[in-house]
Amino acid sequence: MISKEQARQIGCVVKRLKCLMEDKAKGSMIFHLDGSGELGKQFETHLFEWRDKYSSEKRGIPLVEDEFINLMTK
């Protein structure tokens, strides 16, 4: 039998997974256990974002070398 706190924590995880699934995210999640029998207070989300030639959504803009160097040195 799970406790009320464990149920709340599992609900938070499920809600986060549901949001990622609705966004059609691609990646992974890691849940850290703290040894208390409950979920840890920390979990990691690693998402992949496809850009430019790998995606129909174009986000990148072409830069000439001088513009790039100027941006990097500021």
C-alpha positions, 0 to 999 in steps of 0.5 A: 500500500502506498502512502498519501505522499507517495501517491502525490509524488507519483501523480507529479511524475505522471503529470510531467510525463503527460505534458511531455507526451502531449508536446511530442517530446523526444528525450528521456527522464531520470528520477532520483530515489532518496532511499526513504521509500519515496521519490527524490525531490529531483528528476532530470529531463533530457530533451532533443530538439531537431533544427534546420535540415532535420526539421520542417520548422526552420529556426536557424538563420545563416550568418556570414563569418564576419557577423558570427565573429562579431557576435562571439566577441561581444 
